[in-house]
Amino acid sequence: MPVLLVNADGTAEARFVTDRFSVDQIVGRAVIIHAKPDNYANIPTDRYDPDPDAITLATGDAGARQACGLIRAIERTVPGQLAGASLRARAAAAAEADLVPC
């Protein structure tokens, strides 16, 4: 999933399109929001002496868990431009998670 940008008031929302997985493949899985940005395990060798610890390697230096949630499927209809000039509704696969403190 892409990076989640959080507003100054602590709220956030993410919408994205991907071909890496389908909604069916992530329903029932967890999402975790960490306190700091993830560096994707791009760990500079001069930053840690001698080596990064297991937590750093596992979280990408993203810090403590701030919120967790279970992903569930939702049904929604979004407008979509189909053949011709007419605007029609099409079903969109979507998922959401209610987050709670971890």
C-alpha positions as CSV (number, residue, x, y, z in Angstrom):
1,M,0.0,0.0,0.0
2,P,1.1,3.6,-0.5
3,V,2.3,5.8,2.3
4,L,-0.6,7.2,4.4
5,L,-0.4,10.9,4.8
6,V,-1.9,12.0,8.1
7,N,-3.5,15.5,8.6
8,A,-2.4,17.8,11.5
9,D,-5.6,16.8,13.3
10,G,-4.6,13.1,13.2
11,T,-7.2,12.1,10.6
12,A,-6.2,10.3,7.4
13,E,-7.8,8.6,4.4
14,A,-6.2,6.6,1.6
15,R,-7.7,5.7,-1.8
16,F,-5.6,3.9,-4.4
17,V,-5.8,1.5,-7.3
18,T,-3.5,-1.4,-7.5
19,D,-3.0,-4.6,-9.5
20,R,-0.8,-6.2,-6.8
21,F,-3.7,-7.6,-4.9
22,S,-7.5,-7.7,-4.9
23,V,-9.9,-6.7,-2.2
24,D,-10.8,-10.4,-1.7
25,Q,-7.1,-11.0,-0.9
26,I,-6.9,-8.4,1.9
27,V,-10.3,-8.8,3.6
28,G,-9.8,-10.2,7.1
29,R,-6.2,-9.0,7.3
30,A,-4.9,-6.2,9.6
31,V,-3.6,-2.8,8.8
32,I,-1.2,-1.1,11.2
33,I,-0.4,2.6,11.4
34,H,3.0,3.4,12.9
35,A,4.1,6.6,14.6
36,K,6.8,7.6,12.1
37,P,7.4,7.3,8.4
38,D,8.6,3.9,7.0
39,N,12.0,4.0,5.3
40,Y,11.2,0.7,3.6
41,A,14.2,-1.0,5.3
42,N,16.5,1.4,3.5
43,I,18.8,1.6,6.4
44,P,22.0,3.7,6.0
45,T,25.0,1.7,7.1
46,D,26.5,4.7,8.9
47,R,23.4,5.2,11.1
48,Y,23.7,2.1,13.1
49,D,26.7,0.7,14.8
50,P,27.3,-2.2,14.5
51,D,24.0,-3.3,12.9
52,P,20.3,-2.3,13.0
53,D,18.2,-4.2,15.6
54,A,15.4,-6.6,14.8
55,I,12.7,-4.0,15.4
56,T,14.3,-1.6,12.9
57,L,14.6,-4.3,10.3
58,A,10.9,-5.4,10.9
59,T,9.3,-1.9,10.9
60,G,11.6,0.0,8.6
61,D,12.3,2.4,11.5
62,A,8.6,3.4,11.5
63,G,8.3,3.5,15.3
64,A,5.6,2.4,17.7
65,R,2.2,1.2,16.6
66,Q,-0.4,3.9,16.8
67,A,-3.5,2.3,15.4
68,C,-4.6,-1.1,14.1
69,G,-7.7,-2.3,12.3
70,L,-9.3,-5.3,10.5
71,I,-9.9,-4.8,6.8
72,R,-13.5,-5.5,5.6
73,A,-15.1,-5.3,2.2
74,I,-17.7,-2.6,1.5
75,E,-20.0,-2.1,-1.4
76,R,-20.2,1.2,-3.1
77,T,-21.2,2.7,-6.4
78,V,-19.1,5.3,-8.1
79,P,-19.7,7.3,-11.2
80,G,-17.6,6.1,-14.1
81,Q,-17.3,7.2,-17.7
82,L,-18.2,4.3,-19.9
83,A,-18.5,4.1,-23.7
84,G,-20.0,7.2,-25.2
85,A,-20.7,10.4,-23.4
86,S,-23.2,9.1,-20.9
87,L,-22.3,8.9,-17.3
88,R,-23.3,5.6,-15.6
89,A,-22.7,4.0,-12.3
90,R,-20.4,1.0,-11.9
91,A,-19.6,-1.1,-8.9
92,A,-16.2,-0.7,-7.3
93,A,-14.4,-3.1,-5.1
94,A,-13.5,-1.3,-1.9
95,A,-12.3,-2.1,1.6
96,E,-12.1,-0.1,4.8
97,A,-10.9,-0.6,8.3
98,D,-11.9,1.1,11.6
99,L,-8.7,1.8,13.5
100,V,-8.3,1.6,17.2
101,P,-5.2,2.2,19.4
102,C,-2.9,-0.8,19.5
